[in-house]
Amino acid sequence: MSVASRDPSSASVAHGFGACYSGTAPACPVGRASRLDPPASMKGRVRARSEYTLIAPLLALLILPTSASATELTWEGYYRGRARIFDSLSVSDTNDSTEGFSGSFDHRMSLRPAWLLSEHASLHAQIDLFPFQLWGAEPATTIDPVTGEESAIATADGTAPVGAGLVATRAWAEAYTPIGRFALGRMPMQWGAGILWNDGNDPEAEYGDTADRFQFSTRVGPVFVFGAYDVQFEGYLGSEDDMQAASLGIGYRSETAGVGLLNNYRFQTSQEYKAYTGDVWAFTELGPIRAELEVVGVFGAGDLETGATDVDIMAFGGMLNAAYSTDKLTLGVEGGFATGDADPSDAKIRTFSFDRDHNVSIVLFEETLPTLQTTVQNDSNEGRTTEAALTGDGLSNVLYVRPAVKYRLLPEVEGELAWFSATMAAGPPAADGRKAYGNEIDLSVRYDPHPHVWVKGTAGIFLPGKYFTEYEHPDLGGGFDQVTWGARLIGTVEF
């Protein structure tokens, strides 16, 4: 992975600084997908929900003409189509529940309009159309004239139900004053390299961190400062059960170097829960050499709404990404760590998880492994079970290294060959001698035929380590020793 610096003081404050939206799980400070969260059986699948219907007023606002004298409407976003195939995410060809070959198509269109009302105020939003929705997930239906039952059909135009696939993801306002910028609403958050807070606006990202917050930011030359207050979980009105957070960030950013410190304090009075997160980020560019560093520490204590009491949280994570580039060739390496629990059953939480949008591969820590086939298939389990899963869709409890070589074959074609090797940072005594997750080799080719248009294909082979090959689930058995291959094709139009 080549170095891609994210400026913590970028044009939009909402994109420039980080904030974590963690739902109701107070253990979120240790990472996006902690051990308290079950792995997803089908990553990225989004079903039609009732909130889709709430987007109609916003869409009407978007298409209505704006007054040229009062408002300027600008757009950012992309359309992305993606195809994925794997054989097999079960990491086995002998287990009785092996699912074998799997493949899917999904797509997403992300619209990020901004209404520039004046030099002092603006409105912003993000609207996602068909967010990672599988092709055919919302088929047209017909009513059988005899039985009166509704059933899916294949039609010539493939029309889906009206209103399906629309989500209002974010909306916030910004006001600009002589002392700085004020922002209020549900906004995307980004800090540093994105291993803790990641806005997910990259077409290859899938999640994105969002917070309901009030924020003030200002800068003097290359020095920036921001402060923010979040409500991350609203409990019962009149009760002190809300999950709240306060953040303070300070940093320096020039064209060739940057450094910043993020401080975040989260608390829930009813649970006597408190946690502090500190994040140090640095970036430098010295001629052909680029390097980026981010290190995170989390410290906390209290009771969790999951029922755990008197937990003690201390977790760390970090990564270093460096690259040397010439006109056509880039040699890069990324290394990182995320602490883990030696005893997952005690009250000490030591596991740190990277943000799920920090991607380093296409199989290991990108897909849930192993994913097995269920005995009874239905809409709720989608024919899959992750009861035997050993890894999820984000780096966690890991020591890893990823050297890579990029070469520009033609002005519009670039290839990359990468090797990803990972092992456990810590584990229970039962895992002694089998801490190696394994190795993955990925080959990618990106083609940019025209401005705003690109296509990227990636093929990867995952060779499971002893953590998989010597594991046996008490109910679902073992045999997780098969070499797994996968391929992904992405086509994107950005604007």
N, C-alpha and C positions, 0 to 999 in steps of 0.2 A: 504494500500500500504506500503510495507516495504521500508526502506531506501535503496537507491541504489546510492551511491555517484559517481559523475562524476568528474574525475580528470581534472582540467583545464590545467594541464601541461603534458598531456598524450603523448605517443610516437610520434604521428603525430601532428604537430602544427595545421594542418588544422582541425583536430578533437578536438583539445584541447581548442581553444578559440572561442568566439562567434562573429557572424556577421549576420545582418538581410538583406535578400534580399526581398524587399517589392514591386517590380514592380514599378508602376507609382503613387501609392497612398501615398502622403506625410504624411497622417495621420497614417501610419504604426507604428510610434514610440509608439503609445498607445497600440499596440498589434498586433498579427498575423491577427485576423479577426475582424477588428473594425466595428462599425456600418455603416461605409461607404461602406463595402463590402457586397453584397447580399449573403445569404446562398446558399450552393450548393443543388441542388435537388437530386442528387445521389452522395453521398460522395465517393470519391476514383475512380470514373469511368474515364478511360482514353481511348480516341478514337485514332485510327491510325492517325498520322499526317505526314506532309511532311518531318519533320526532321528525321523520321525513316530511310529514305533512306541514310542519311548522315552517318549512323553508319557503313556501309559496309567497308570503308577503315580501321576503327578502329578494327573491327572484324578480318579483314585480318591480321592486325598487331599482334593481340593476338594469332593467331594460327600459325604464322610463327615461326620457331625455332629461339631461341636466341643464341647468342655466349656465350658459357660458360665462356670464358675468360674475357668478357666485361660486361655482363648483367646477373643479377639474377632476375627472375620473381616470385613474391609472390602473393598469392590470399587470399582475404577475401570475405565473402558474405553469401548468404543463398538462399534457395528456400522456399517459403511459399505459402500454399494453405489455403483458408479460406471459411467457410460457415457461413451465417448469416440468421436468421429468426426473424421476429417481428410480433406482433399482439397487437396493431397496432400503427404505427408511427403517425397516425392521432390523437392519444390520445382521441378517440371518437368512439362510435358505433351508435350515433344518428345523427351526422352531415351528411347532404346530400352528401358531397364529401368525406366521409370516404373511405380510400382505403382498409381497412381490412388487412388480412394476406399478408405478403410479405417475399420473400426469395431470396437469390442469392448466387452464388459461384464466387470467384475471385482468382487470383493467381499473384505471382510476383517472379522474380528471380533477385537478386541484386548482381552484380559482381563488386568487388573493387580490380583490379589488381594494383600492384606497380612494376615498373621497377627500380631496384637498379643498376644504371649505374656505380657508383663508390662510394668510401667513401665520395665523395664530392657532388654528384648529384643523383637525383631520379625523376621519373615521376609517376604520380598517375592518376587514372580515376575511374569513376563509370558508369557502364552500367546497365540499368534496362530492363529486358525482361518481356513483358506482365505486366507492372506496374499496379496492381490493376484492370486488365482488366477482365470484367465479362466473365464467360464461355459462349461461343456462341456469343460474341460480334462481332467477325470477322468470320462469317460463310463462307464456300465454296460456290461458285456460279456456275451457269450453264447458258448457252444461249439457250433460247427456239428456236428450229429450224424453227418454223412457224412464230412467232412474232418478233424474234430477240431480245427480251427483256431479261435482266439479272435478275435472281432471285436466292434467297438463297435455298439451298437444304441440306438435311441430307445425308451425305455420310458415307461409312463404316469406313474411317479413319479420318473423321472430319477435313480434311486439310483446313487451313486458307490461305489467300493470302500471298504470299512470301513477307517477309520484314515487315509485320505488327507486332506491339508489341515490337519494339526495340527503346530505347531512350538513347542517350548519355547525361547523367545527369551532370557529373562533369569531369573536366580535369585540372590538375595543375602540376607545377614543383616545386621542392625544391632544394636548394643549401645550403651546410653546410660549414661554415667557422669557423675560430678560435674564432670569436666574437659572433657567433650565427647562426641562421637558417633563410634563406630568402625563401619565398614562393610567387608564382605568378600564377594566373589563376582563374578558377571558382572552388571554393573549399567549402567543408562542414564546418559548424561552430557550435561550442558547447561552452556553458559557464555554469558552475555550475550545478545546478539541472535541467536546461533546461526549465525553465518556460518562458524565454525570447527568447533565441537562442538555438535551438535543432537540432542536425545533422540528426535526423530521421533514424539512422542506425539500430535501434532495429527492429527486425522482426514484432513487434506489432505496430510500428509507420507507418505513412502514408504519411508524407509530407517531412520534413527536410528543414533546412534553408541553403541557398547557396548564396555565394557572389562572384562577380568578383572583386578581390582585390589583392593588393600587401601588404605583411606582413613580418615583421621582429620580431623574438622572440629570447630570450636568457634566461639562468638561471644560477644562482650561488648557488649550493647546493639546498636547498629547496625553494629558492626564484626565481620566474619567472617574466619576464616582456615581453610584446609584444606591438607593434604598427602597425597600419594598415591603408590603404587608400582604399576605395571602390568607384566604380561607380555603383550606384544602378539603375539608369535609364539614358539612353543615349537619349537625345532629338535631336534637329536639329543640324547638324554640323555647327560650326561657331557661335552658339547661346549659351548664358549662361543659358540654361534651363535644364542642367543635374542635377539629384539628386545624391549628393556625400556624403560621410561620412568618418570621421576619428575616429579611436578607439585607446585607450590606456588602457592596463590592467596590473595590478600588483598583486602578491599574494604570498602566502606561502603554501607549501603542504608537509606534512610528511606522514608516514604510518597511523597515527591515528588522524590527525587533519589537517585542511586547512582553509584558509580564502583568499578572493580575492575581489578586487574592479575593476569593468569594467566601463570605461567612453567612451561614444559614442556621437559624434557631427555630426548631419545631416543637410545639407543645400542645398537650391536650389535658386540661385541668382535671376533668373527671377521672382520668386514668392515672393522674400524677406522672404523665409521660413527658419527657424532655429529651431532646437530642440536638447536638451541635454538629454541623458539617462544615469542614474547612476544605477549600479547593484552591490549589496553587497551579497557575498556568503560565507557561513561558513559551516564546517563539523567537527564532532568529533566522536570518537569511544572510549568509556571507558568500557573495558571489554564487558559485554553482552549488553551494551546500545550504540545505534547509533542515531545520530541526524544530520539533515541537514536543513539549513535555507537559503532562498534567498528572498531578498527584492529589488524591482525595483521602481524607480521614473522617470517620463518623464515630461519635461518642454519645451515648445516651443511656437512659434507664427509665423504668416505670412499668406499668401494666399495659398489656395489649388487649384490644377488644376481641381477639381470638380466644381469650381465656388464660393466656400465659401471664404470670405475675412475677414481679420483681426481676424483670429481664435486665441484663447488663449488655449493652451494645458497644462494641469496639471493632471497627472494620476499616480496612484500607484497600485502596486500589490505585493503580497508576499505569501510565504508558509513556514510552519514548518512541518517537517516529523520526527517522533521519533519512536524508536522501542526497545523492550527488547526481547532478544533471548536466548533460551536454545538449547539443542541438537535437540529437535523436535518441540518445541513450540516458536512462535513469536507473541508477542502482540505489535501492532503498531497503530499509529494514525497520520493522516495528517490533518492540518487545513490551510485555506488560505483565501485570500480576493483579490478582484479586484474592484477598484472603478467604479462608474457608473455616468451617467448624470441624474440630476433631471429634466432638460429641454433639451431634445435632439434637439430642434429646434433652440436654440440660438448658438452663436459663441464660446461658452466655451465647449471644449472637455475634458471630465473628465473620459471617459470610458477606462478602461484598459482590455486587453484580454491576457490570458495566451497563450503560444505557443500551437498550436493544437495537438502536439505530447506529451503533458503532459496529460496523460489519467488517469482518476480516476473512470470511470464507463463504461458501454456499451450502455446505452440509453441516459440519461440526459447529455447534453453537449458533447455527442459523436455522436448523430444523430440529424438532424434538426427536431424540434418539434414545432407545428404539421406539418406533411407532408400530403397533401391532394391529391385527384385524380382530374385530369383535366377533363373538359367536352369533349374536343377534344384531343385525344392522337396523338402525332407525335414524330419524332426522336429528335426534338429540346427540347421538354419538358419531354420526356421519360415517359409520362403519369402522371407526378406529378407536383404539384405546391407548392411553399413555401411562397405564398403571406401572409398567416396567421401565419407564423413562429414566435415564441416567443423566442426560444433559438436556437443556432447554434451548431457547432461541436468543440467549445473550451470554456473553462471557461471564463466568462466575466460578469462584473457587478454582483458580487457574494460574499457572505460570506458562507463558507462551512466547514464541518468537515467530516472526513472519518476514523472512527475506524475500525480496521480489526484484525482478528485472523487467523494465519497460523499454520498448523500442518502437520508434515511429517509422513504420515501414514505408508509408506514403504520407503526403501532407494531410490526408483525411483518414488515415488508418493507423491505429496504434495497438500494439499487442503487449500483454503482460503475462509473465510466468511467475507464480508465487508458490512458496512452500510454507505450510502452517503446521507447527508442531506444538502440542499442548500436553501438560500433565497437571495433576491435582496440586494445589498449594497446601492443602491439609485434608485429612480424612480420618475416619474412625479406624480403630485397630484392625477391623475386618478387612479394610482396604489396603493394609500393608502389603507391599510387594506387587500391587497392581494399580498404581496411581497414574499410569500413562493413559491419557485419553486416546492418543494416536496421532497420525499425521495425515495431512491433506495436501494434495497438489492441484492447483487451479490454473487453468489457461484461459485468458480473456482476450477478446479482440473487439475493439470499438471502432465504428465507422461513422464519420461525420460528413455526409455527402453535401449538405447545405447548411447555412446558418439556421439555428433553432431546431435542427433535426439530427438525431443520432440513433444508432442501433448498436447494442452491445450483446455479445454472446459469450457465455462462460461455461466451461466444462470442468468438472472436478472429480477427483477420486479420493475417497476417504479410506484409510487403512486403520482399522480399529486397534487400539492398544489393549493392554491387559485389563484395564478398567472395564472394558466391554467383554473381551473374549473369555475372561474367567468369572464372569458374573452369572448368577442363576437366580431368577425370581422364584420365591416359594410357591407361587401359584401358576405362573406363566412359563416357567422353565428358563432355559438358557440357550446356548448355541449362537451367541451374538459375536460371531467371528468372520462374517462375510465382508469382503471388500465392497464398499458402497460407492456407486457413481451417480452423479447428477449433472444436469445441464439446465441452463437458464438463458432465455433470449428476451431482451427488453428493447422495445421500440418507443421512442419518446419524441414529442414535439414540445419545446419549451418556448415561453414568451415572457 
